[in-house]
């Protein structure tokens, strides 16, 4: 009797593994989305997703609840976007999720400050700082101005009509290391 149950359990497990493999085969791998991020955001050979999972485990072990909460929110946001897009996110896509969460947190901090809710301000500020640790180092203002000048020269932009070309190239080259609203104002001042 036990051997029949064992055989049945093995067959069920094999079927589950086969279905799981089929689902994984439908999802394009990270290498299909190789770009700047998937190369530069490897933490000692570990992808950004794996680093987040490792940090969640470390936060659980150290009982760092603030960090654990922020990372769990991040992981759920990543999973939500993967479900919505029905694809596995690359490191670049994960970085865009992180940046979106940082922006939302910053907006929430402003609202909480207006409402004199210092407890919520501190909580959001801690979350934003934790998320910022997963973003690349921002460009310094001098480097940014130099890059803008170089791109304007390369695209031969002379008026505000050419701003779109310049902004697209800056976005590609800076890849999340600058605030695009600051870039926009700098480009406008140079393209008058």
Buried (B, 14 or more C-beta within 10 A) or exposed (E): EEEEEEEEEEEEEEEEEEEEEEEEEEEEEBEEBEEBBBEEBBEEEEBBBEBBBEBBEEBBEEEBEBBBBBBBBBBEBBEEBBEEEEBBBBBBBBBBBBBEBBEBBEEBBEEBEEEEBEEBBEBBBBBBBBBEEBBBEBBEEEEBEEBBEEBBEEBEBEEEEBBEBBBEBBEEBBBBBBBBEEBBEBBEEBBE
